Amino acid sequence: MNAPITLTLNSSSNAPSAPAACSAERPPFRLERSSDSQAAVQIVLPTPERWFNGLDRGWQGDAGDIMESFYSFLADLERTQMLGCFPSSSSAIRDYVLQSIPMRPSESLFNAYGYRRERGGLDLKAGLRVKIERAYFGPAGPGEEQHTVKNYLGVSTSKFDVEAGSGEKIRFQQVGPIQYSLESLEKDGQEGSRDLGLGKLPEQAHYRLLFYTYLVPKEQDISATIIGASNATQLDELERELRAYPAEGCARAAGAKGEECFGFQGFVTVSAQIKVELNGKVQFVDWGTNLKSVLPKNALKSLRIQRQFMGFYYDVRFNPANSNVLSLSLVGGDRLTWSKGSAFFHSTPD
């Protein structure tokens, strides 16, 4: 807990000769040449104790915002990567560092997708599924609000798989037709039809599902946006622009640098689903689902958890006598196996 985390990588053969070119510092994060070899670079992360203390103090802690420093450091890493500071096999240096930073079990979505509740953005990776649920209401009577239970008609649901396209770029593939809770809604479902434009977005290296707030103000017509860009730094800049001018949405923010912006307007909820394997059966569960939600009772004694790190599966080690592991948030690709002789807490929908 009191030792810095040091990640050492061999330098690229095309790395610039000037030492300063492959260095960056955003305290308490550092990138520097290795003291043991000029053919290697080191990424130094803070001690787990300092990192967790910084997270617990929140965004306006006395020592500054450690999370903002971290995101700035990730942007620096991407810049140095473009200069050739890392070997070609380290194409996902940002992901490598995200997956290496320690997080509590309930926040493992941050390691996989850069998501924390305070920031409200989920990086979309192949294997996720985007679910769009749009509510429909009848006309309001005199003096009535439009979106009330009394006027509720039903809901439409659209789903899109996030897939790897050419050159590992991201694309969206619609999963079946729009589903309506009432057949009569289909003829009036023009709003839902506009959501199908998500499948027409061009392939991009990075896409992010951006949540504005958990409760959308009445004066704001946009609940969520999907943004895309050729690199993560551009994506961060686009997100900052959208958050600074949320009412203007995509019209102001995207387009100047070849970025993509797709806003969801109206009474709509956009969420992500994660593909996991439960005792050999592939299922999609809502993002934020934890172990307790999918495990049978008394399964910890026989439970095996396998998770991907940089494309390879590893066992997640835990104490089966400590039930705190039940708070572990599932991420895409997780494999869970256990003895089949137990009763379930409750069933999990596909």
ROVEX-29413 format. One record per residue (C-alpha): x, y, z; residue in one letter. Coordinates in steps of 0.001 Angstrom, whole numbers, plus 524288, in hexadecimal, padded with zeros to 5 digits. Layout:
<nodes>
XYZA...
</nodes>
This chain:
<nodes>
800008000080000M80B888093A8022FN813AD805FF7F622A8125080CC27E8E8P80E02804347DD87I81853803D97D2D0T815777FE897C532L821707FC547BC9DT820837FAEB7ADD2L82AE87F9677A375N82C788058479B19S828D68054E78CCES8340C804707831ES82E4E810C977D1BN82E0B81842789EFA833808262B7896BP841578276778E6FS83E768336A796BCA83B5E82E897A49FP83150839567A6D2A8292E834A479B47A82536828387A285C8228782E437AFB9S816CD834597B663A813078381F7C42DE805AB83ABD7C9E5R80803838F87D87CP8070882EC57DDD0P8084B828177D055F814F58275A7C894R81A6E822437BBCFL82943821B97BADFE834C581A587B56ER8385880E877BD97S8442C8108D7C656S84858802927C370D847EC8036B7B4AAS846A080E367AA9AQ83F6D804327A244A833FE8042F7ABB5A829FC80DCC7B0EEV8232B80DDC7BE10Q8156A811C77C181I814AA815237CFF2V80768815227D69BL804F9819D37E49DP80482810E07F045T7F74080A487F1D5P7F5B88116D7FED0E7F78681EDF7F893R7EEF981B4A7ECF4W7E38A8167A7F524F7E4BD821FB7FE79N7E40382B137F2BCG7D7DC8244A7ED97L7D154824857FAEBD7D3908331F7FC9DR7CB9E8358F7F06BG7CD8A83ECD7E51DW7D12784A997ED50Q7DADA844B77F6F1G7E51384CFF7FDDDD7EFFB847897F55EA7E8BC849EE7E8ACG7E123840CD7DFF5D7E8C58342E7DE95I7DF0D82EEE7D497M7E0C883AB57CBBCE7EF97839097CCC2S7EDEE82AE77C8D4F7E5DA82E277BCCAY7EFC8838847B8C8S7FA8482E6B7BA7CF7F33F824D27B1C2L7F2BD82F787A74DA801718316E7A8E0D803A6822E07A6FBL7FBC98231679A7EE803D182EA779591R810B8827CF7986BT80B8781B757921CQ809708231878583M817DA826FF78645L81BB48189B7866CG81FAC81798794BFC8194580A5579697F81ADE7FDBA78ED7P810C37FAD37847AS80B487EFDC78CFCS8072F7FA41796D5S7FCB97FFD678DDES7F354800FA79952A7FC39807EF7A308I7F0A080F6A7A882R7E954802B37AB11D7F59D7FC9F7B0E7Y7F6AA807547BB1EV7E8018079A7BDBEL7E83A7F8FB7C036Q7F42D7FA4F7C8FES7EF28804DC7D23EI7E9997FED17DEB6P7DAF1800587E0CCM7D1837FAEE7EABER7C98F7EF237E61EP7BD227F73C7E496S7C439800947DB4FE7CA4A7F7067D1C7S7C28B7FD7B7C6C6L7CCD1808277C78FF7D7B67FEA67C417N7D0407F9387B87DA7C8E1805117B344Y7CDD28112C7BA6FG7C0A8812B77C137Y7BE8F819197CE7FR7B18B81E727D2F2R7B74D82C217D4E1E7BC2382CDC7C6D6R7B0A58268B7BFF3G7B724821357B3AEG7B877812F67AF8BL7C27B80F927A509D7BBF38064B79B81L7C3F27FA2479888K7C11B7EE7A78FDDA7B87B7E4D279722G7AF957EEF179D4BL7A17B7F0F379950R79A6E7FE1D7992EV78C217FDA979D62K782FE808F079A01I775C58096A7A0E6E76C738142179CA8R75F9E8170D7A390A7535381BCC79C83Y748828243B7A215F73B3C8287579D59G7372F836C079C86P7360883DD67A96EA72935843D47ADAAG7278A8522F7B12AP73075855C37BC6FG736F8848407BC94E74550844FE7BAF8E7484B83D2C7AECAQ75081832467B4A4H7479E82C877BF12T743AE81EB07C29AV735D9821D27BE57K73A5E824EF7B071N74466819F97AF66Y7425C8115F7A355L74DFB8082B7A30FG75C4B806C479F96V764E0803157940DS771ED7FC2479587T77D347FC4078BDDS78A177F52778D9BK7973D7F6B3786E2F7A3317EE197886BD7B02B7F5267896EV7B91F7EDF47800BE7C7317EE8477B71A7C7A47F34576D66G7D30C7F50476435S7DFEB7F88D76AA1G7DA197F61F7782DE7D0FC801B47767DK7C3AB801C777D0CI7B6B480037775F4R7A87D7FE2E77A0BF7A0477F2CB7752AQ791A67F2BE777A1Q78C847E6AF77EB1V77F3D7E35C778E0G774357ED0677646P76EEB7F70077FE1I7667D7F05778A1CQ759E47F74D78E4EY752A37F40C79AC4S745F57F6B979361L7442E7F3A978500E73C878004678321S748B2808337868AL74FEE803B977A67E7489780C967710EK74B6581851779D2D7594A8146D77D36G7607781E8A7750EQ76874822D3780C1E76D61815047828CG770A18140D7741ES779F381F7F77588R781B98176B77F4FD7851280E0777449L78E6C8185676F36G7981C8130577914L79AA9807A476FE8G79E638111976509K7A983817A076C69L7B6A4815927659FP7C10480D2576BE3E7C9938146B7758FQ7D50F8107C77E01A7CDF78150C78A4CH7BFC48169A78E43Y7BA5181AB179B70R7ACB181A6F7A13EL7AB418274C7A877L7A1268291D7B330F79DD8837437B5FDY79721835127C304T78F8082A5C7C9B4Y7837D833157CA1FL781FA83B6B7BDF9V77D02849527C0BCP7701B84CD77BA47K77686857927B25BE7807284DFB7ACB2Q77B87845537A1B2D787A083C9B7A094I789AF831667AA15S795A882ABA7A44DA79F1D82BAC798EET7A8678226D7920AI7B4D78292B78D86I7BFDC8240178513G7CD7A82859780F8A7DA058232677B1CS7E148823E178810N7DDAD8246A7966DA7E3288321E7985FT7D9CE8379478E2BQ7CEEF83010794D8L7D23C8368B7A1D6D7D206843F679B66E7C4E0841257951AL7BF5383CCC7A226E7C3F5849477A8C2R7BD728514A79E09E7B09184A1379FA6L7B0B284B6C7AE65R7B3A9859E57AD61A7A82485C417A417Y79E97850F87A67DP792AA8581E7A15AA798F0859E0793F9E79C7A84B81792DDG7A2F3845E0786E2C7A01B8519377E26A7AAE28596E78493R7B49D84F09788AEA7B76E845A777D8CA7BB5A845F676F5DG7C6F584F2876F1CA7D12684469770BCK7CA0E838CC76B0AG7C3DB8351E777FAE7B6A382E967795EE7AB8D832997824AC79E4982BE67835FF794BD8319678D41G788BE82AEB792EDF77DA08346B794B7Q770958331A79B6EG76BF3829CE7A5F7F7767181F6C7A3DAV77FEF8174B7ABC9T78CCE812997A5F3V794DA808537AD00S79F267FE0B7AA61A79EB27EF677AC21Q7AA887E6D77AE8BI7ACE07D9547A8D1K7B1587CF797B304V7B23C7C0B67B3EDE7AB1A7BA3B7BF4DL7AE327ABCE7C0BAN7B07B7AAD07B225G7A45F7B2827AE1BK7A6697BFB37A783V79D2B7CA387AC87Q79BB37D8F27ABE0F79A107DFBD7B8FBV798477EE2C7BBD0D7A4B57F5E07BE84W7A6C37F7537CD22G7A2117E9697CFBBT7AA0B7E3547DAB9N7AD437D5647DE94L7A26A7D4827E89BK798527D6FE7DDEES79C217CB2C7D5C2V7A1797C1157DF40L79A2D7B5EA7E5AFP799A67B5A97F46AK7A5D87AFF77FAE0N7AD647B00B7EDF7A7B9907B70A7F319L7BFE07AA727F7BDK7C07E7A5037E9F1S7C0DB7B1D67E247L7CB4B7B46C7D813R7CC207C1FE7D1E0I7D3DB7C4427C563Q7D5E67D1F77C00FR7DD3C7D7547B467Q7E9537DFBC7B609F7EEB77E5327A94BM7E8447DA667A15FG7EBE47CEB77A9E3F7E3DD7C7EE7B463Y7E8987C73A7C270Y7E2897C1F47CEDDD7DD657CC387D84FV7E2747C8657E5B2R7D9A67CA747F176F7D6E27C4D97FED0N7CABF7BC257FD94P7C8347BE3780C11A7C6AA7CCED809FAN7B9A97D0C1803FFS7BEBA7DE5680037N7C2307D8CB7F2E7V7B38B7D84B7F011L7B4467E6F97ED85S7BD4B7E4B37E1CCL7B78C7EB637D5C9S7B79E7E2A37C9D3L7BE817E7187BD7AV7BD7E7E2147AF96G7C3807D4CA7AD4CG7C32A7D0647BB8BD7C2297C1AD7BD3BR7BBEE7BC477C989L7BB297ADDF7CCE3T7B6187A74F7D929W7B03C79ABB7DE0CS7A27A798D57D8CFK79CC2793927E570G797E87A06E7EB19S78B4E7A8267EA48A78B9F7B5957E3CCF789827C2897EAB6F7813C7C61E7DECCH781A27C3D17D03DS7893C7CC4E7C6C2T782CC7D0E17B9FDP789C67CEB97AD22D
</nodes>
